[in-house]
Amino acid sequence: MRNFNLEEAARTAVREGRPVCILDELIPTGVISIKMVPPEVVQDVPERVDEIANKNWEKIWADGLFNGIICAAKSIHTSGEYIEIDLVEIDYKTFRATDLIIEGVEGYFPPLAVGVHALLLGSQSILALRLADGTLGTPGGAVDVDDFAAGEVPFVNALLREIAEEAGIQTEQDAVKICGAYIVHNPLHLVFVYVAILEDKIIASVDVDRTLEEEKIVGIQPVKINEISSLPNSIHDALGLCISSASRLGYL
């Protein structure tokens, strides 16, 4: 197996201030194997990491802000058509300080939190989430330990949960297709993007006025596929990555 250089790709994303596409030669045809690394074999974390994370958390903390345990990629290995991802547990506040940790702790590269996002796709249109800041986004979020415990496909488990929570749509595992992987920054993390292929009757029946205050969702906006190219610039990065990857693979 060949070790994929996560650190090099991550530092490129930070240095150039843009998402970095990774593993594109293996996605979507590659077989992804995911395992959780036992805590006893995880590299010791320097005390400085906690100091930076706690100080940053004091600045960004707000009532109700999530601070649970999420999954992070410690290493990625590839061979032929296989992708092996080793995951470890980290707390959310450490994830939010990842960029600062890389800058402030010499000789240490932290595991990268893993997130998932999906483009909700029908035959004629997509569904975008309208966010409180005026941008359009996608359902998605961090992969947490409960997603890993729920079965053999933790990334898909997380995605189905996010689609249900944020868009109010129940979908099946076989309707979700992976189409890309990226490292994004601010905060630095690894994102796997998918398309969720929905029947048109589901698209038509969605509650466009659905709101979710804790996720800053103020509605759902159907967008015709032939109008995607004219979307305003005010789209969330995740939606842009989903559209780009789905287009590259011929879904749009």
VEXDRENKE-555933 format. One line per 5 residues: number of its first residue (from 1); for each residue x, y, z of N, C-alpha, C, CB. Coordinates in Angstrom, 3 decimals. Glycine has a CB too. Layout:
N
NUM	X:Y:Z:X:Y:Z:X:Y:Z:X:Y:Z ~ ...
# end
This chain:
252
1	0.839:-1.203:0.000:0.000:0.000:0.000:0.876:1.256:0.000:-0.950:0.004:1.228 ~ 0.444:2.270:-0.711:1.187:3.531:-0.779:0.551:4.538:0.164:1.220:4.086:-2.232 ~ 1.384:5.227:0.939:0.877:6.223:1.866:0.585:7.526:1.125:1.881:6.461:3.009 ~ -0.663:7.988:1.210:-1.007:9.266:0.604:-0.560:10.386:1.532:-2.531:9.358:0.316 ~ 0.090:11.396:0.979:0.670:12.460:1.788:-0.391:13.503:2.141:1.847:13.119:1.047
6	-1.120:13.241:3.216:-2.157:14.165:3.678:-1.579:15.522:4.048:-2.893:13.578:4.873 ~ -0.437:15.496:4.712:0.149:16.751:5.178:0.506:17.667:4.014:1.391:16.475:6.020 ~ 1.100:17.121:2.980:1.481:17.944:1.830:0.256:18.582:1.189:2.240:17.103:0.796 ~ -0.812:17.791:1.000:-2.030:18.319:0.392:-2.676:19.367:1.288:-3.021:17.187:0.107 ~ -2.649:19.132:2.597:-3.256:20.072:3.532:-2.507:21.396:3.545:-3.291:19.478:4.934
11	-1.186:21.317:3.544:-0.401:22.565:3.555:-0.575:23.330:2.244:1.097:22.261:3.793 ~ -0.813:22.621:1.150:-1.105:23.288:-0.121:-2.431:24.032:-0.028:-1.143:22.266:-1.283 ~ -3.437:23.391:0.576:-4.747:24.033:0.729:-4.640:25.304:1.560:-5.746:23.067:1.377 ~ -3.839:25.260:2.617:-3.664:26.432:3.482:-2.870:27.507:2.756:-2.956:26.040:4.800 ~ -1.787:27.117:2.132:-0.897:28.080:1.466:-1.596:28.786:0.308:0.363:27.373:0.955
16	-2.369:28.048:-0.471:-2.997:28.620:-1.657:-4.416:29.112:-1.405:-3.012:27.606:-2.759 ~ -4.937:28.824:-0.203:-6.271:29.323:0.149:-7.377:28.788:-0.724:-6.286:30.802:0.084 ~ -7.272:27.509:-1.087:-8.285:26.913:-1.957:-8.446:25.436:-1.609:-7.903:27.087:-3.457 ~ -9.601:24.848:-1.969:-9.748:23.400:-1.786:-8.793:22.637:-2.691:-11.193:22.966:-2.065 ~ -8.259:21.546:-2.202:-7.367:20.696:-2.985:-8.052:19.353:-3.209:-5.988:20.509:-2.269
21	-8.273:19.015:-4.479:-8.885:17.740:-4.836:-7.874:16.622:-4.620:-9.386:17.753:-6.306 ~ -8.286:15.541:-3.974:-7.387:14.415:-3.734:-8.049:13.122:-4.205:-7.009:14.319:-2.232 ~ -7.227:12.116:-4.456:-7.694:10.768:-4.781:-8.593:10.730:-6.010:-8.432:10.187:-3.604 ~ -8.488:11.732:-6.887:-9.412:11.795:-8.014:-9.222:10.634:-8.987:-9.242:13.108:-8.746 ~ -8.029:10.011:-8.976:-7.810:8.879:-9.868:-8.494:7.609:-9.360:-6.319:8.631:-10.036
26	-8.944:7.616:-8.097:-9.575:6.433:-7.505:-11.062:6.616:-7.227:-8.875:6.072:-6.229 ~ -11.509:7.839:-7.179:-12.923:8.112:-6.913:-13.590:8.443:-8.243:-13.102:9.288:-5.875 ~ -14.758:7.837:-8.571:-15.641:7.105:-7.670:-15.517:5.587:-7.737:-17.036:7.479:-7.955 ~ -14.581:5.050:-8.553:-14.562:3.605:-8.764:-13.832:2.848:-7.662:-13.925:3.295:-10.086 ~ -13.025:3.528:-6.870:-12.235:2.851:-5.857:-13.064:2.298:-4.708:-11.211:3.783:-5.322
31	-12.554:1.244:-4.122:-13.179:0.642:-2.938:-12.587:1.312:-1.704:-12.957:-0.920:-2.895 ~ -13.445:1.911:-0.878:-12.986:2.621:0.318:-13.159:1.733:1.544:-13.757:3.952:0.500 ~ -12.063:1.503:2.233:-12.081:0.734:3.480:-11.754:1.684:4.627:-11.063:-0.465:3.431 ~ -12.556:1.638:5.677:-12.410:2.579:6.783:-12.288:1.805:8.083:-13.605:3.564:6.840 ~ -11.304:2.171:8.895:-11.215:1.523:10.209:-10.844:2.549:11.270:-10.180:0.372:10.188
36	-11.252:2.289:12.488:-10.940:3.161:13.610:-9.676:2.653:14.291:-12.125:3.230:14.614 ~ -8.713:3.550:14.474:-7.458:3.196:15.116:-7.663:3.201:16.637:-6.318:4.181:14.697 ~ -7.285:2.135:17.344:-7.436:2.111:18.799:-6.674:3.254:19.460:-6.954:0.775:19.357 ~ -7.241:3.848:20.500:-6.592:4.994:21.150:-5.176:4.716:21.629:-7.414:5.441:22.311 ~ -4.902:3.467:22.016:-3.590:3.170:22.598:-2.464:3.210:21.575:-3.618:1.817:23.256
41	-2.785:3.195:20.271:-1.717:3.243:19.276:-1.644:4.592:18.569:-1.912:2.143:18.255 ~ -2.449:5.546:19.028:-2.433:6.877:18.440:-1.227:7.663:18.963:-3.751:7.625:18.751 ~ -0.613:8.431:18.073:0.546:9.254:18.457:0.193:10.175:19.617:1.045:10.087:17.256 ~ 1.126:10.325:20.551:0.919:11.251:21.668:0.715:12.665:21.129:2.123:11.210:22.653 ~ -0.248:13.343:21.716:-0.569:14.699:21.268:0.161:15.698:22.169:-2.120:14.950:21.291
46	0.947:16.611:21.605:1.647:17.604:22.433:0.666:18.440:23.256:2.502:18.525:21.550 ~ 1.088:18.822:24.457:0.225:19.636:25.313:-0.170:20.949:24.647:0.920:19.920:26.634 ~ 0.724:21.457:23.814:0.470:22.723:23.136:-0.801:22.671:22.285:1.662:23.095:22.265 ~ -1.163:21.485:21.783:-2.375:21.324:20.971:-3.604:21.700:21.779:-2.501:19.878:20.454 ~ -3.702:21.170:22.985:-4.850:21.482:23.840:-4.872:22.962:24.212:-4.821:20.621:25.111
51	-3.710:23.524:24.447:-3.640:24.948:24.799:-4.220:25.805:23.674:-2.179:25.367:25.090 ~ -3.809:25.510:22.447:-4.278:26.276:21.292:-5.778:26.059:21.085:-3.495:25.876:20.019 ~ -6.218:24.793:21.190:-7.632:24.487:20.979:-8.517:25.168:22.018:-7.855:22.982:21.016 ~ -8.085:25.134:23.290:-8.884:25.746:24.354:-8.948:27.268:24.211:-8.308:25.377:25.721 ~ -7.839:27.880:23.857:-7.812:29.330:23.682:-8.706:29.749:22.521:-6.375:29.818:23.449
56	-8.642:29.004:21.419:-9.496:29.320:20.267:-10.963:29.122:20.611:-9.118:28.450:19.059 ~ -11.252:28.064:21.382:-12.645:27.764:21.748:-13.247:28.893:22.580:-12.724:26.437:22.528 ~ -12.451:29.490:23.426:-12.940:30.622:24.224:-13.384:31.774:23.333:-11.854:31.102:25.195 ~ -12.718:31.924:22.180:-13.052:33.012:21.269:-14.324:32.729:20.479:-11.903:33.261:20.317 ~ -14.517:31.464:20.059:-15.618:31.155:19.141:-16.826:30.558:19.829:-15.148:30.215:18.082
61	-16.694:30.200:21.108:-17.787:29.485:21.769:-19.061:30.318:21.780:-17.393:29.111:23.200 ~ -20.158:29.645:21.509:-21.478:30.250:21.610:-22.411:29.211:22.204:-21.994:30.753:20.219 ~ -23.444:29.673:22.876:-24.388:28.773:23.512:-24.953:27.793:22.489:-25.519:29.564:24.184 ~ -24.869:26.514:22.802:-25.405:25.506:21.909:-24.443:25.002:20.855:-26.587:26.035:21.249 ~ -23.239:25.564:20.769:-22.276:25.122:19.767:-21.826:23.692:20.080:-21.057:26.082:19.716
66	-21.903:22.837:19.094:-21.563:21.426:19.253:-20.117:21.264:19.708:-21.792:20.667:17.940 ~ -19.892:20.351:20.654:-18.524:20.032:21.045:-18.403:18.557:21.401:-18.084:20.904:22.228 ~ -18.914:17.720:20.491:-18.820:16.286:20.713:-17.571:15.687:20.098:-20.035:15.601:20.160 ~ -17.540:14.363:20.058:-16.412:13.632:19.499:-16.708:13.313:18.038:-16.129:12.332:20.308 ~ -15.761:13.622:17.170:-15.925:13.352:15.750:-14.754:12.515:15.244:-16.037:14.668:14.952
71	-14.870:12.045:14.011:-13.830:11.210:13.420:-12.875:12.052:12.589:-14.450:10.106:12.558 ~ -11.602:11.692:12.632:-10.578:12.401:11.859:-9.665:11.390:11.190:-9.760:13.362:12.762 ~ -9.203:11.751:9.979:-8.312:10.867:9.225:-6.880:11.017:9.720:-8.392:11.171:7.713 ~ -6.325:9.929:10.224:-4.929:9.907:10.668:-4.003:9.620:9.494:-4.726:8.856:11.778 ~ -4.438:8.739:8.600:-3.632:8.390:7.433:-4.523:7.798:6.354:-2.508:7.399:7.813
76	-4.053:7.893:5.111:-4.738:7.304:3.972:-3.710:6.514:3.174:-5.432:8.398:3.088 ~ -4.076:5.292:2.802:-3.205:4.438:1.998:-3.965:4.015:0.747:-2.723:3.191:2.811 ~ -3.249:3.912:-0.354:-3.884:3.516:-1.603:-3.096:2.386:-2.251:-3.999:4.715:-2.561 ~ -3.815:1.566:-3.011:-3.187:0.480:-3.754:-4.155:0.045:-4.835:-2.803:-0.716:-2.819 ~ -3.755:0.197:-6.099:-4.644:-0.177:-7.183:-5.931:0.620:-7.104:-4.939:-1.675:-7.148
81	-7.046:-0.064:-6.875:-8.347:0.581:-6.784:-8.835:0.696:-5.342:-9.358:-0.181:-7.608 ~ -7.949:0.527:-4.382:-8.350:0.535:-2.977:-7.872:1.791:-2.251:-7.811:-0.699:-2.275 ~ -8.724:2.283:-1.381:-8.398:3.411:-0.515:-8.649:2.967:0.919:-9.243:4.690:-0.878 ~ -7.635:2.988:1.745:-7.772:2.636:3.164:-7.598:3.896:4.001:-6.731:1.543:3.584 ~ -8.577:4.166:4.849:-8.551:5.369:5.682:-8.542:4.955:7.147:-9.769:6.293:5.376
86	-7.517:5.402:7.870:-7.432:5.152:9.312:-8.000:6.363:10.048:-5.950:4.869:9.756 ~ -9.001:6.118:10.885:-9.646:7.188:11.619:-9.285:7.148:13.093:-11.143:7.109:11.449 ~ -9.250:8.333:13.696:-9.104:8.458:15.147:-10.206:9.384:15.650:-7.677:9.003:15.540 ~ -10.389:9.388:16.943:-11.378:10.274:17.554:-10.713:11.582:17.974:-12.051:9.590:18.772 ~ -11.378:12.694:17.666:-10.944:13.989:18.196:-12.175:14.744:18.664:-10.151:14.815:17.123
91	-11.983:15.754:19.510:-13.139:16.560:19.889:-13.293:17.728:18.918:-12.999:17.074:21.345 ~ -14.508:18.223:18.860:-14.855:19.239:17.867:-14.031:20.513:18.045:-16.341:19.567:17.954 ~ -13.756:20.878:19.286:-13.013:22.123:19.499:-11.588:22.026:18.963:-12.984:22.473:20.986 ~ -11.000:20.826:18.969:-9.675:20.647:18.385:-9.743:20.803:16.873:-9.097:19.271:18.757 ~ -10.775:20.234:16.268:-10.972:20.408:14.825:-11.046:21.875:14.447:-12.239:19.695:14.370
96	-11.789:22.675:15.217:-11.965:24.081:14.869:-10.664:24.871:14.945:-12.991:24.709:15.779 ~ -9.664:24.304:15.609:-8.371:24.997:15.743:-7.279:24.377:14.885:-7.928:24.993:17.192 ~ -7.643:23.496:13.949:-6.636:22.747:13.196:-5.642:23.649:12.478:-7.311:21.848:12.193 ~ -6.124:24.710:11.814:-5.207:25.612:11.103:-4.197:26.237:12.071:-6.000:26.724:10.372 ~ -4.683:26.628:13.243:-3.804:27.252:14.240:-2.802:26.253:14.797:-4.631:27.848:15.382
101	-3.233:25.000:14.954:-2.344:23.960:15.488:-1.193:23.697:14.517:-3.132:22.650:15.755 ~ -1.503:23.645:13.230:-0.458:23.409:12.229:0.574:24.529:12.259:-1.072:23.288:10.821 ~ 0.105:25.754:12.438:1.019:26.893:12.484:1.802:26.954:13.786:0.251:28.181:12.292 ~ 1.179:26.503:14.888:1.755:26.752:16.200:2.477:25.608:16.869:0.722:27.184:17.071 ~ 2.402:24.405:16.292:3.063:23.251:16.914:4.036:22.648:15.905:2.015:22.180:17.390
106	5.290:22.971:16.043:6.304:22.525:15.095:6.502:21.017:15.176:7.627:23.245:15.351 ~ 6.584:20.392:14.010:6.866:18.960:13.948:5.671:18.074:14.198:7.913:18.623:14.921 ~ 4.490:18.652:14.321:3.293:17.848:14.574:2.238:18.173:13.527:2.741:18.101:16.006 ~ 1.679:17.134:12.902:0.586:17.324:11.968:-0.636:16.591:12.514:0.964:16.815:10.540 ~ -1.716:17.311:12.801:-2.877:16.689:13.435:-3.703:15.868:12.456:-3.746:17.746:14.068
111	-4.465:14.901:12.948:-5.425:14.214:12.075:-6.469:15.208:11.577:-6.111:13.034:12.821 ~ -6.985:14.962:10.376:-7.932:15.889:9.764:-9.357:15.387:9.936:-7.612:16.084:8.275 ~ -10.194:16.219:10.552:-11.600:15.879:10.716:-12.209:15.546:9.360:-12.369:17.034:11.390 ~ -13.161:14.618:9.359:-13.798:14.181:8.122:-15.238:14.678:8.092:-13.746:12.638:7.987 ~ -15.589:15.339:6.986:-16.959:15.781:6.768:-17.508:15.184:5.489:-17.036:17.306:6.718
116	-18.820:15.182:5.367:-19.484:14.686:4.158:-20.550:15.698:3.740:-20.118:13.268:4.398 ~ -20.735:15.851:2.430:-21.777:16.726:1.886:-22.380:16.053:0.665:-21.206:18.137:1.520 ~ -23.648:16.372:0.375:-24.326:15.748:-0.758:-25.074:16.767:-1.590:-25.281:14.678:-0.277 ~ -24.995:16.599:-2.896:-25.830:17.339:-3.831:-27.133:16.560:-3.981:-25.111:17.544:-5.220 ~ -28.270:17.199:-3.653:-29.581:16.563:-3.773:-30.054:16.729:-5.204:-30.611:17.172:-2.765
121	-30.100:15.644:-5.945:-30.244:15.696:-7.398:-31.462:14.932:-7.893:-29.005:15.149:-8.056 ~ -32.326:15.640:-8.641:-33.414:15.010:-9.370:-33.099:15.020:-10.850:-34.749:15.719:-9.093 ~ -34.055:14.600:-11.676:-33.782:14.536:-13.111:-33.740:15.914:-13.754:-34.827:13.687:-13.800 ~ -34.422:16.899:-13.126:-34.509:18.227:-13.724:-33.919:19.332:-12.842:-35.944:18.545:-14.028 ~ -33.718:19.046:-11.567:-33.294:20.109:-10.661:-32.511:19.551:-9.484:-34.501:20.893:-10.160
126	-31.867:20.459:-8.759:-31.221:20.137:-7.499:-31.942:20.885:-6.383:-29.707:20.499:-7.533 ~ -31.698:20.472:-5.161:-32.207:21.192:-3.995:-31.026:21.781:-3.244:-33.048:20.257:-3.068 ~ -31.055:23.080:-3.003:-30.010:23.754:-2.226:-30.613:24.268:-0.929:-29.366:24.922:-3.037 ~ -29.847:24.232:0.137:-30.289:24.795:1.407:-30.043:26.295:1.400:-29.560:24.122:2.600 ~ -31.052:27.072:1.786:-30.853:28.505:1.945:-30.383:28.758:3.372:-32.163:29.304:1.627
131	-29.221:29.387:3.505:-28.600:29.596:4.805:-28.813:31.024:5.284:-27.110:29.277:4.741 ~ -28.734:31.196:6.592:-29.047:32.492:7.198:-28.106:33.598:6.743:-28.998:32.381:8.700 ~ -26.901:33.244:6.300:-25.957:34.277:5.849:-26.174:34.677:4.395:-24.533:33.791:6.027 ~ -27.229:34.147:3.769:-27.539:34.506:2.395:-26.947:33.600:1.342:-27.090:35.863:2.144 ~ -26.165:32.604:1.756:-25.576:31.681:0.792:-26.472:30.468:0.594:-24.181:31.241:1.250
136	-26.173:29.710:-0.448:-26.832:28.438:-0.704:-25.865:27.319:-0.353:-27.302:28.330:-2.184 ~ -26.364:26.276:0.292:-25.487:25.202:0.731:-26.069:23.829:0.479:-25.183:25.355:2.183 ~ -25.437:22.838:1.056:-25.843:21.436:0.911:-25.986:20.809:2.290:-24.818:20.641:0.051 ~ -26.784:19.753:2.410:-26.776:19.018:3.677:-25.435:18.330:3.874:-27.920:17.982:3.720 ~ -24.953:18.372:5.085:-23.675:17.733:5.369:-23.150:18.136:6.723:-22.661:18.074:4.303
141	-22.063:17.510:7.114:-21.454:17.812:8.409:-20.389:16.799:8.748:-22.510:17.848:9.509 ~ -19.987:16.805:10.004:-18.902:15.937:10.455:-19.378:14.499:10.611:-18.328:16.447:11.778 ~ -18.452:13.571:10.391:-18.692:12.162:10.684:-18.382:11.962:12.162:-17.818:11.210:9.769 ~ -19.365:11.489:12.921:-19.105:11.289:14.348:-19.017:9.805:14.676:-20.201:11.955:15.197 ~ -18.677:9.513:15.910:-18.411:8.121:16.288:-19.666:7.268:16.209:-17.833:8.056:17.695
146	-20.836:7.855:16.397:-22.069:7.086:16.282:-22.290:6.622:14.846:-23.261:7.917:16.757 ~ -21.897:7.444:13.879:-21.999:7.037:12.479:-21.116:5.825:12.212:-21.609:8.197:11.548 ~ -19.945:5.813:12.834:-19.034:4.688:12.645:-19.606:3.430:13.287:-17.647:5.007:13.235 ~ -20.240:3.578:14.429:-20.783:2.431:15.150:-22.018:1.859:14.464:-21.124:2.824:16.574 ~ -22.655:2.649:13.594:-23.930:2.243:13.008:-23.793:1.206:11.896:-24.636:3.446:12.475
151	-22.593:0.950:11.406:-22.450:-0.037:10.342:-21.132:0.080:9.620:-23.569:0.097:9.360 ~ -21.067:-0.583:8.463:-19.813:-0.683:7.726:-19.554:0.519:6.821:-19.809:-1.940:6.902 ~ -20.506:1.415:6.694:-20.349:2.561:5.786:-20.560:3.862:6.561:-21.352:2.467:4.590 ~ -19.636:4.208:7.451:-19.857:5.360:8.330:-20.041:6.680:7.594:-18.714:5.490:9.274 ~ -19.332:6.888:6.484:-19.482:8.149:5.763:-20.896:8.268:5.194:-18.436:8.256:4.632
156	-21.403:7.182:4.639:-22.769:7.195:4.102:-23.783:7.305:5.234:-23.040:5.924:3.266 ~ -23.532:6.623:6.355:-24.423:6.760:7.515:-24.530:8.225:7.930:-23.915:5.903:8.701 ~ -23.383:8.894:7.993:-23.373:10.313:8.378:-24.151:11.142:7.366:-21.925:10.839:8.497 ~ -23.972:10.842:6.097:-24.634:11.611:5.052:-26.149:11.440:5.103:-24.109:11.198:3.686 ~ -26.610:10.209:5.248:-28.055:9.969:5.329:-28.659:10.683:6.535:-28.347:8.461:5.409
161	-27.921:10.688:7.637:-28.388:11.399:8.836:-28.490:12.895:8.571:-27.441:11.138:10.025 ~ -27.471:13.462:7.941:-27.485:14.902:7.674:-28.597:15.284:6.688:-26.123:15.348:7.125 ~ -28.819:14.467:5.671:-29.884:14.751:4.706:-31.241:14.748:5.406:-29.869:13.716:3.552 ~ -31.441:13.779:6.290:-32.709:13.704:7.027:-32.864:14.889:7.968:-32.795:12.391:7.819 ~ -31.791:15.227:8.700:-31.873:16.303:9.680:-32.034:17.671:9.023:-30.638:16.298:10.556
166	-31.272:17.930:7.978:-31.197:19.287:7.431:-32.182:19.536:6.292:-29.800:19.559:6.946 ~ -32.484:18.504:5.503:-33.413:18.693:4.380:-34.762:18.025:4.620:-32.800:18.149:3.103 ~ -34.849:17.205:5.677:-36.112:16.532:5.959:-36.433:15.438:4.969:-37.225:17.522:5.974 ~ -35.419:14.871:4.337:-35.618:13.863:3.296:-35.005:12.537:3.746:-34.993:14.327:1.948 ~ -35.811:11.487:3.677:-35.307:10.147:3.951:-34.883:9.516:2.631:-36.382:9.270:4.675
171	-33.664:9.040:2.553:-33.185:8.392:1.333:-32.436:7.130:1.699:-32.282:9.343:0.511 ~ -32.123:6.346:0.688:-31.512:5.046:0.913:-30.030:5.055:0.556:-32.235:3.980:0.108 ~ -29.316:4.122:1.129:-27.878:4.036:0.918:-27.518:3.894:-0.551:-27.311:2.877:1.693 ~ -28.301:3.097:-1.317:-27.933:2.864:-2.712:-28.232:4.056:-3.614:-28.654:1.650:-3.232 ~ -28.902:5.098:-3.090:-29.158:6.315:-3.871:-28.010:7.307:-3.775:-30.443:6.976:-3.404
176	-27.034:7.014:-2.907:-25.934:7.945:-2.643:-24.669:7.462:-3.353:-25.682:8.087:-1.113 ~ -24.085:8.344:-4.160:-22.902:7.991:-4.949:-21.777:8.977:-4.643:-23.229:7.987:-6.473 ~ -20.593:8.448:-4.321:-19.456:9.328:-4.046:-18.941:9.921:-5.355:-18.324:8.557:-3.312 ~ -18.535:11.193:-5.313:-18.029:11.807:-6.541:-16.778:12.662:-6.331:-19.106:12.650:-7.156 ~ -16.271:12.759:-5.111:-15.048:13.527:-4.947:-14.566:13.577:-3.512:-15.252:14.913:-5.450
181	-13.305:13.953:-3.349:-12.711:14.158:-2.023:-11.810:15.380:-2.090:-11.908:12.894:-1.549 ~ -11.881:16.212:-1.058:-11.141:17.470:-1.041:-10.584:17.727:0.352:-12.040:18.642:-1.489 ~ -9.496:18.467:0.391:-9.046:19.075:1.640:-9.366:20.556:1.554:-7.509:18.829:1.896 ~ -10.109:21.052:2.518:-10.467:22.465:2.565:-9.907:23.061:3.859:-12.022:22.660:2.477 ~ -9.808:24.377:3.898:-9.190:24.989:5.068:-10.151:25.978:5.732:-7.882:25.697:4.676
186	-9.752:26.385:6.893:-10.454:27.418:7.660:-11.850:26.997:8.134:-10.571:28.662:6.826 ~ -11.960:25.987:9.002:-10.875:25.149:9.526:-10.511:24.027:8.558:-11.270:24.556:10.878 ~ -9.275:23.581:8.667:-8.739:22.558:7.789:-9.403:21.213:8.075:-7.216:22.453:7.951 ~ -9.928:20.569:7.022:-10.503:19.247:7.186:-10.651:18.558:5.841:-11.853:19.334:7.889 ~ -11.019:17.297:5.898:-11.172:16.459:4.718:-12.665:16.300:4.436:-10.480:15.068:4.915
191	-13.068:16.542:3.183:-14.480:16.478:2.810:-14.669:15.463:1.692:-15.001:17.869:2.374 ~ -15.610:14.546:1.896:-16.038:13.648:0.832:-17.387:14.136:0.336:-16.112:12.161:1.323 ~ -17.517:14.317:-0.989:-18.757:14.838:-1.548:-19.447:13.754:-2.365:-18.488:16.086:-2.416 ~ -20.768:13.799:-2.330:-21.610:12.779:-2.947:-22.735:13.440:-3.730:-22.183:11.822:-1.880 ~ -23.389:12.633:-4.569:-24.703:13.003:-5.076:-25.707:12.045:-4.436:-24.761:12.944:-6.660
196	-26.863:12.591:-4.060:-27.982:11.779:-3.588:-29.053:11.869:-4.661:-28.522:12.263:-2.175 ~ -29.260:10.789:-5.379:-30.177:10.785:-6.520:-31.589:10.527:-6.009:-29.762:9.710:-7.578 ~ -32.450:11.531:-6.185:-33.802:11.495:-5.638:-34.844:11.407:-6.742:-34.058:12.725:-4.777 ~ -35.949:10.729:-6.443:-37.067:10.707:-7.380:-37.665:12.108:-7.465:-38.146:9.667:-6.945 ~ -38.170:12.448:-8.658:-38.719:13.786:-8.864:-39.891:14.079:-7.929:-39.160:13.949:-10.307
201	-40.640:13.042:-7.549:-41.775:13.273:-6.648:-41.287:13.704:-5.262:-42.643:11.999:-6.534 ~ -40.093:13.260:-4.881:-39.515:13.710:-3.607:-39.083:15.164:-3.727:-38.308:12.819:-3.196 ~ -38.421:15.492:-4.837:-38.013:16.876:-5.082:-39.229:17.802:-5.022:-37.304:17.003:-6.453 ~ -40.325:17.376:-5.662:-41.531:18.218:-5.749:-42.236:18.361:-4.403:-42.502:17.638:-6.771 ~ -42.080:17.380:-3.526:-42.827:17.398:-2.265:-42.056:18.014:-1.103:-43.228:16.003:-1.902
206	-40.812:18.420:-1.333:-39.997:18.934:-0.235:-40.597:20.228:0.325:-38.549:19.176:-0.709 ~ -40.451:20.406:1.612:-40.934:21.622:2.281:-39.921:22.739:2.083:-41.179:21.370:3.801 ~ -40.194:23.635:1.116:-39.225:24.693:0.799:-39.113:25.721:1.920:-39.616:25.392:-0.499 ~ -40.075:25.731:2.832:-40.034:26.679:3.950:-39.418:26.074:5.209:-41.433:27.173:4.259 ~ -38.841:24.895:5.076:-38.244:24.223:6.231:-37.123:25.081:6.820:-37.702:22.828:5.831
211	-37.145:25.247:8.132:-36.095:25.995:8.824:-35.491:25.120:9.921:-36.656:27.321:9.423 ~ -34.251:25.381:10.220:-33.551:24.663:11.278:-32.603:25.656:11.920:-32.786:23.396:10.732 ~ -33.046:26.263:13.005:-32.323:27.386:13.589:-30.910:27.033:13.992:-33.061:27.904:14.776 ~ -30.716:25.842:14.602:-29.377:25.502:15.092:-28.386:25.277:13.952:-29.443:24.257:15.966 ~ -28.877:24.973:12.756:-28.002:24.792:11.600:-28.010:26.011:10.682:-28.419:23.556:10.818
216	-28.721:27.075:11.105:-28.806:28.326:10.332:-29.395:28.100:8.938:-27.419:28.961:10.207 ~ -30.355:27.170:8.855:-31.059:26.892:7.603:-32.395:27.620:7.630:-31.262:25.355:7.391 ~ -32.666:28.419:6.595:-33.893:29.228:6.572:-34.829:28.824:5.441:-33.546:30.703:6.441 ~ -34.510:27.777:4.714:-35.382:27.310:3.653:-34.640:26.396:2.695:-35.975:28.485:2.902 ~ -35.372:25.869:1.719:-34.795:24.993:0.699:-35.177:25.555:-0.666:-35.293:23.506:0.862
221	-34.210:25.664:-1.544:-34.435:26.288:-2.844:-34.203:25.298:-3.980:-33.525:27.503:-3.014 ~ -35.253:24.933:-4.734:-35.046:24.126:-5.932:-34.360:24.968:-7.017:-36.396:23.561:-6.450 ~ -33.419:24.380:-7.720:-32.702:25.064:-8.801:-32.702:24.146:-10.016:-31.232:25.443:-8.375 ~ -33.214:24.632:-11.138:-33.193:23.852:-12.365:-31.743:23.569:-12.770:-33.947:24.594:-13.500 ~ -31.518:22.361:-13.271:-30.158:21.978:-13.646:-29.582:22.924:-14.689:-30.135:20.548:-14.172
226	-30.427:23.353:-15.628:-29.907:24.250:-16.669:-29.679:25.672:-16.176:-30.856:24.279:-17.839 ~ -30.015:25.925:-14.898:-29.787:27.249:-14.314:-28.633:27.268:-13.318:-31.043:27.731:-13.634 ~ -28.009:26.103:-13.100:-26.937:26.014:-12.108:-25.781:26.936:-12.462:-26.438:24.575:-11.989 ~ -25.444:27.004:-13.736:-24.297:27.822:-14.140:-24.518:29.306:-13.880:-24.000:27.607:-15.608 ~ -25.787:29.712:-13.711:-26.077:31.126:-13.466:-26.362:31.421:-11.998:-27.255:31.562:-14.306
231	-26.070:30.444:-11.130:-26.247:30.686:-9.699:-25.359:31.852:-9.268:-25.917:29.407:-8.873 ~ -25.805:32.616:-8.269:-24.959:33.713:-7.789:-23.679:33.186:-7.161:-25.719:34.571:-6.778 ~ -22.718:34.075:-7.019:-21.452:33.680:-6.405:-21.599:33.309:-4.935:-20.447:34.795:-6.544 ~ -22.735:33.678:-4.352:-22.925:33.460:-2.915:-23.385:32.036:-2.630:-23.941:34.459:-2.353 ~ -22.586:31.050:-3.053:-22.868:29.663:-2.707:-21.787:29.170:-1.763:-22.949:28.768:-3.977
236	-22.188:28.315:-0.847:-21.255:27.761:0.121:-20.227:26.896:-0.607:-22.005:26.939:1.204 ~ -19.004:26.861:-0.078:-17.939:26.083:-0.711:-18.364:24.641:-0.976:-16.692:26.099:0.161 ~ -19.065:24.030:-0.013:-19.445:22.624:-0.166:-20.357:22.423:-1.362:-20.129:22.117:1.096 ~ -21.292:23.342:-1.594:-22.167:23.235:-2.750:-21.354:23.362:-4.036:-23.269:24.308:-2.699 ~ -20.412:24.281:-4.054:-19.559:24.437:-5.229:-18.763:23.178:-5.524:-18.616:25.605:-5.038
241	-18.223:22.539:-4.478:-17.458:21.316:-4.672:-18.350:20.187:-5.173:-16.771:20.907:-3.371 ~ -19.556:20.092:-4.627:-20.498:19.048:-5.058:-20.861:19.230:-6.529:-21.778:19.072:-4.186 ~ -21.170:20.470:-6.911:-21.545:20.747:-8.299:-20.380:20.444:-9.237:-21.992:22.216:-8.459 ~ -19.185:20.878:-8.864:-18.003:20.649:-9.696:-17.751:19.154:-9.906:-16.770:21.305:-9.059 ~ -17.786:18.384:-8.805:-17.515:16.956:-8.901:-18.621:16.225:-9.656:-17.350:16.359:-7.510
246	-19.879:16.584:-9.382:-20.992:15.936:-10.072:-20.948:16.228:-11.568:-22.330:16.398:-9.483 ~ -20.569:17.435:-11.936:-20.460:17.804:-13.357:-19.329:17.006:-14.020:-20.205:19.338:-13.511 ~ -18.204:16.908:-13.310:-17.045:16.199:-13.878:-17.378:14.739:-14.178:-15.849:16.272:-12.915 ~ -18.264:14.146:-13.366:-18.603:12.748:-13.538:-19.867:12.524:-14.365:-18.765:12.112:-12.202 ~ -20.426:13.606:-14.894:-21.554:13.482:-15.803:-22.920:13.406:-15.171:-21.370:12.313:-16.614
251	-23.022:13.727:-13.883:-24.347:13.733:-13.242:-25.157:14.971:-13.624:-24.197:13.665:-11.718 ~ -24.469:16.038:-14.011:-25.153:17.297:-14.371:-24.905:17.607:-15.851:-24.655:18.487:-13.470
# end
